[in-house]
């Protein structure tokens, strides 16, 4: 997966640009991760901000949309191709510092893009 493809939805993911994913449940390969707090439909790098709730002490994580494998609009669920552990180990997200920071996106690209899905 290239850095560019990591930051955009796969054609088969079921992404619909005009829908708001806020509140959708996010499911990792091995269980529930949290709920979408914010998502980007901007031109350029696209992402989901996920509130992980209590399982990792309420941390927010930024997930590149290239990790999205499927969107179920009826169930309001987004399935991502990474494990809970991989997501938990992601670099800390701070919306005040990181939303427009290309260096942070590069760091996430290395974290989520290396070793393929789930690892």
Legacy VTK file of the C-alpha trace (Angstrom):
# vtk DataFile Version 3.0
C-alpha trace
ASCII
DATASET POLYDATA
POINTS 119 float
0.000 0.000 0.000
1.484 3.345 -0.990
1.302 6.447 1.195
-1.185 8.008 -1.241
-3.539 5.014 -1.236
-3.367 4.825 2.571
-5.038 8.240 2.764
-7.983 7.547 0.463
-10.836 5.053 0.525
-10.451 1.888 -1.511
-13.018 1.753 -4.349
-14.552 -1.377 -2.772
-14.893 0.064 0.773
-18.444 1.332 0.303
-17.576 4.945 1.058
-20.249 7.465 0.120
-18.835 11.019 0.052
-22.068 12.758 1.060
-22.719 10.663 4.208
-21.618 11.688 7.684
-19.824 8.813 9.451
-19.860 10.548 12.858
-21.108 8.046 15.439
-20.441 4.959 13.287
-18.927 2.043 15.216
-15.398 1.082 14.125
-14.534 -2.626 14.103
-10.924 -3.833 13.905
-9.984 -7.314 12.705
-10.355 -8.565 16.275
-13.200 -6.529 17.718
-14.715 -3.129 18.391
-12.331 -0.170 18.485
-14.653 2.750 19.166
-16.814 5.311 17.400
-16.074 7.865 14.700
-15.781 11.310 16.275
-14.841 13.117 13.046
-14.090 12.216 9.457
-12.646 13.990 6.467
-14.124 14.128 2.999
-11.615 16.751 1.900
-9.668 16.494 -1.303
-6.267 15.146 -0.352
-5.509 13.019 2.705
-8.691 11.576 4.204
-8.978 10.149 7.704
-11.237 9.059 10.544
-10.812 10.336 14.086
-11.907 7.495 16.355
-12.769 7.854 20.035
-11.621 4.532 21.440
-13.606 4.896 24.655
-12.537 3.036 27.785
-10.634 0.111 26.217
-7.520 2.277 25.918
-8.540 4.987 28.358
-10.524 7.153 25.975
-7.687 7.941 23.598
-8.496 9.383 20.183
-6.686 7.895 17.207
-6.409 9.001 13.609
-7.023 6.233 11.073
-6.125 6.757 7.414
-9.148 5.906 5.265
-7.075 3.395 3.302
-7.409 1.108 6.347
-11.200 0.972 5.789
-12.258 -2.365 4.301
-16.038 -1.959 4.384
-18.755 0.458 5.419
-22.153 -0.911 6.457
-24.500 2.066 6.306
-27.491 0.133 7.696
-25.597 -1.062 10.779
-23.574 2.196 10.931
-20.347 0.209 11.173
-16.932 0.691 9.586
-14.594 -2.323 9.382
-10.863 -1.577 9.265
-8.088 -3.963 8.259
-5.949 -3.511 11.367
-5.919 -5.161 14.789
-6.926 -3.442 18.006
-3.309 -3.747 19.205
-2.014 -2.041 16.055
-4.476 0.806 16.518
-3.707 1.053 20.244
0.028 1.332 19.446
-0.523 4.220 16.991
1.236 7.508 17.676
-0.840 9.699 20.017
-3.352 11.972 18.250
-3.889 15.589 19.303
-6.352 17.466 17.078
-4.815 20.829 18.000
-1.360 19.734 16.766
-1.863 16.974 14.217
-4.775 17.588 11.821
-2.766 19.655 9.338
0.660 18.205 10.123
2.230 16.304 7.182
5.014 14.930 9.427
2.396 13.309 11.673
0.670 11.789 8.619
4.040 10.406 7.497
4.522 8.880 10.952
1.067 7.257 10.724
1.785 6.049 7.186
4.801 4.192 8.535
2.790 2.768 11.429
-0.320 1.630 9.529
1.253 0.990 6.135
4.154 -1.266 7.116
3.731 -5.044 7.243
0.317 -5.008 5.578
-3.099 -5.418 7.184
-3.394 -6.049 10.864
0.247 -6.341 11.828
LINES 1 120
119 0 1 2 3 4 5 6 7 8 9 10 11 12 13 14 15 16 17 18 19 20 21 22 23 24 25 26 27 28 29 30 31 32 33 34 35 36 37 38 39 40 41 42 43 44 45 46 47 48 49 50 51 52 53 54 55 56 57 58 59 60 61 62 63 64 65 66 67 68 69 70 71 72 73 74 75 76 77 78 79 80 81 82 83 84 85 86 87 88 89 90 91 92 93 94 95 96 97 98 99 100 101 102 103 104 105 106 107 108 109 110 111 112 113 114 115 116 117 118
